[in-house]
Amino acid sequence: MLTTTFKIMKRALLATAAWGIALTAAAQATIGSLSPLHVEGRELKNDKGNTMVLHGVMDTPNPYFNSYRWGWDCSNTNITPCVTYFNRLFTAITDSTSGAYCNVFRLHLDPCWTNDPSKPSTGTETGEANISRYSGSRLTTYMKTLYWKIAANALKHGLYVIMRPPGVCPKTIQVGGEYQNYLLDVWDRVTKNDSVLKYSGLVSIELANEPITVLDANGNDTGAALHDFFQPIVDKIRANGFDGIIWVPGSGYQSNYRGYAANPIEGENIGYAVHDYPGWFSTSDTSYDHANAIRAFGDAVPVVHTNPIMVTEIDWSPEQPGAGKYNEFGEWVPANYGTWGTASTSKWGLAFKALHDYYGNIGMTLTGTADYIDIDEYINNKRVVPAFKGVTEACGEACFEWYKEYAELNRRNAEQTLTEEDMTMRSLETDASALTVLTGGYKMLSIICTMQSGKTEDVAAKCAYTSTNAKVATAQNGRIITRTDGEADITATYTDPMGNEKSVTVHVTATTFPLTVADFNPSIWETGKFVEATGALTTGQYGFGGWQYPSGVDLSAYNYIVVKLRAAASCSPSFRLFDHNNYWADPYMKDMRTSKSAVIDLHNMKNAKGEKVDPSHIYIAGFWTVGGTPVYISEVFLSMDGETPAETAITLLPDTADEPLRTEIFTLDGRRVPTLTQGVNIVRTTYADGRVEVKKVMMR
């Protein structure tokens, strides 16, 4: 009897640990009925191991945007009316008896409170992108007296809270620049708030609002720029002890996440915050094919395959007669019923829902409370009804229906019971034992776990990974990422809820110029054809085929590219390299004419304008031809001497996950420094198994 009881207790403890319930004391703190959230693979889970879908609204404590319902300015005398107003909204949007089912609230830490009116407004930025009047001390004060009071009331109503920083991003932000320093200060202050730390399992952070162009430290728009801009901010937040979920934005008004595919944000409890409006992701009321919407979103937001996604701004209503407006891209859009986006539920809306449900790990917050409920109807008549007074093609009525559906899904997940056979692994298999991956790119793994009961699940995003040569290839959340040419063995280890472990290994070959159908695109410009067996590329008329590196590939460690053809071509081939992620940028061009080979000096490349083409970030490489006849490619390789391929021999790392791959040191203001400096330093160490350790180190 004692033995049986002990086994049951052991299994329960193992299951608890495997589901990630062993959260820190801070993350375990709760208000009301909410259960702390964490990231597990590509999903959000609560502390009972249940998958959660978040659905709600965003709003901002600004009298202008609240139609002056609680006051006329952001002054201390209006704190109580503002807090009371939002508390009433929370009652309305969670009133399930009236059909309202929100479970998350995105709180804008509005700059009308954090800006110091006594400061002069300087600089060229306008509106909320101008941070010249920002006051850190005001943020610290109003975190206690205003923002946290609003957040606490939201939590008491069963609403998780996402905090967004004051204002919006300027048109261009840069690593080491003023706006990065601003965000470092904002989140340093927010995550030093005792209540934010205490309830970090219920409160999450969205790092910035709508970055447009993000540049690296050298002023280049590279694939690593997003990572390099936001990783130090993540590290500062973690160093302060906040272990809750961090939502990381992309560029292009939060529509472009391609750079994260090869340069993901490191650490635990990481998700990505996306915005989606009609016309984005190749989807609108005139182009609303569901399969295309799914494809376009997955292409622009590849992190949807590895991490949870929150669409933190989205709304729509159909066109109606009246004056239109210019959107954020300077495009004229027709009038609608009061939303930012113009579209109808039956077309664009259902295409969005299709991609939302297809991926299964996407949450959403409408751009405003007024997109979900008719606020004045509630304030004046205590009636909770959808926004836009019966306009069935608008987001109000659609989300009343969808949010109820998602609430039911969460309820079913919570009631799901698993047997021991459902939680005990029988086998672990991968779809490929060997992969060729484009250097500077990535490929997704599929790792199928079969349980004793016969249930199967792709657990690639939940595995722990090690690499025999992390300089060549690493893996995170099911994505193999390559850095330089070479070979490596990637081992994925999965632990089932009962504590059983199994592993699979994939041999990875990384090469910059693979002549494979999977990696060579014959139709970068005009429609072409590529035959892998012969290396024959036939472009369209004046077309271009070759390789694309979404995050950019660094070739600066090599001296030459050598191009060899099987035979002289009659289609006037020109080998071209682009250091901008745009086919219409000016490339380096090497006309081959009837020659069978070419040697390109990587450090002496210029475009037609005489400008240097930088080998440290190449985005497109390949062949332009006049078309009609093929060019037969024998090989393209990197070289140190201009004659032979550069060596790419494997350098095995020690067979231990405790071996550090790299250690980076930052000052408290986010600057990277070569050695420890006097005062407090933030030290970030990355290990072979993908773990990231962040700690504070004091130097006297």
HELIX and SHEET records of a PDB file:
HELIX    1   1 LEU A    2  ALA A   18  1                                  17    
HELIX    2   2 ALA A   25  GLN A   28  1                                   4    
HELIX    3   3 ASN A   76  ASN A   78  5                                   3    
HELIX    4   4 ILE A   79  ILE A   93  1                                  15    
HELIX    5   5 SER A   96  SER A   98  5                                   3    
HELIX    6   6 PRO A  111  THR A  114  1                                   4    
HELIX    7   7 GLY A  127  ALA A  129  5                                   3    
HELIX    8   8 GLY A  136  TYR A  142  1                                   7    
HELIX    9   9 MET A  143  TYR A  147  3                                   5    
HELIX   10  10 TRP A  148  LYS A  156  1                                   9    
HELIX   11  11 GLU A  178  VAL A  190  1                                  13    
HELIX   12  12 ASP A  194  LYS A  198  1                                   5    
HELIX   13  13 ALA A  225  ALA A  239  1                                  15    
HELIX   14  14 GLY A  259  ALA A  262  1                                   4    
HELIX   15  15 TRP A  280  SER A  282  5                                   3    
HELIX   16  16 HIS A  290  ALA A  300  1                                  11    
HELIX   17  17 PRO A  302  HIS A  305  5                                   4    
HELIX   18  18 THR A  345  GLY A  349  3                                   5    
HELIX   19  19 LEU A  350  TYR A  359  1                                  10    
HELIX   20  20 THR A  369  ASP A  371  5                                   3    
HELIX   21  21 ILE A  375  ASN A  381  1                                   7    
HELIX   22  22 CYS A  395  GLU A  415  1                                  21    
HELIX   23  23 GLU A  420  MET A  423  1                                   4    
HELIX   24  24 ALA A  460  LYS A  462  5                                   3    
SHEET    1   A 2 LEU A  37  GLU A  40  0                                        
SHEET    2   A 2 GLU A  43  ASN A  46 -1                                        
SHEET    1   B 9 HIS A  55  ASP A  59  0                                        
SHEET    2   B 9 VAL A 104  HIS A 108  1                                        
SHEET    3   B 9 TYR A 160  ARG A 164  1                                        
SHEET    4   B 9 VAL A 203  GLU A 206  1                                        
SHEET    5   B 9 ILE A 246  PRO A 249  1                                        
SHEET    6   B 9 ILE A 270  HIS A 275  1                                        
SHEET    7   B 9 ILE A 309  GLU A 313  1                                        
SHEET    8   B 9 ILE A 362  LEU A 366  1                                        
SHEET    9   B 9 HIS A  55  ASP A  59  1                                        
SHEET    1   C 2 THR A 172  GLN A 174  0                                        
SHEET    2   C 2 THR A 213  LEU A 215  1                                        
SHEET    1   D 2 LYS A 325  TYR A 326  0                                        
SHEET    2   D 2 TRP A 332  VAL A 333 -1                                        
SHEET    1   E 3 MET A 425  THR A 430  0                                        
SHEET    2   E 3 ILE A 447  MET A 451 -1                                        
SHEET    3   E 3 THR A 456  ASP A 458 -1                                        
SHEET    1   F 4 ALA A 434  LEU A 438  0                                        
SHEET    2   F 4 GLU A 501  THR A 511  1                                        
SHEET    3   F 4 GLY A 486  THR A 495 -1                                        
SHEET    4   F 4 ALA A 464  SER A 467 -1                                        
SHEET    1   G 3 TYR A 442  MET A 444  0                                        
SHEET    2   G 3 ARG A 479  THR A 482 -1                                        
SHEET    3   G 3 ALA A 473  GLN A 476 -1                                        
SHEET    1   H 5 ASN A 521  TRP A 525  0                                        
SHEET    2   H 5 GLY A 543  VAL A 553 -1                                        
SHEET    3   H 5 ILE A 618  THR A 625 -1                                        
SHEET    4   H 5 SER A 574  PHE A 578 -1                                        
SHEET    5   H 5 TYR A 588  ASP A 591 -1                                        
SHEET    1   I 5 LYS A 529  VAL A 531  0                                        
SHEET    2   I 5 ALA A 536  THR A 538 -1                                        
SHEET    3   I 5 VAL A 631  SER A 639 -1                                        
SHEET    4   I 5 TYR A 560  LEU A 565 -1                                        
SHEET    5   I 5 SER A 597  ASP A 601 -1                                        
SHEET    1   J 4 ARG A 672  VAL A 673  0                                        
SHEET    2   J 4 PRO A 660  THR A 667 -1                                        
SHEET    3   J 4 GLY A 679  TYR A 687 -1                                        
SHEET    4   J 4 VAL A 692  MET A 699 -1                                        
END                                                                             
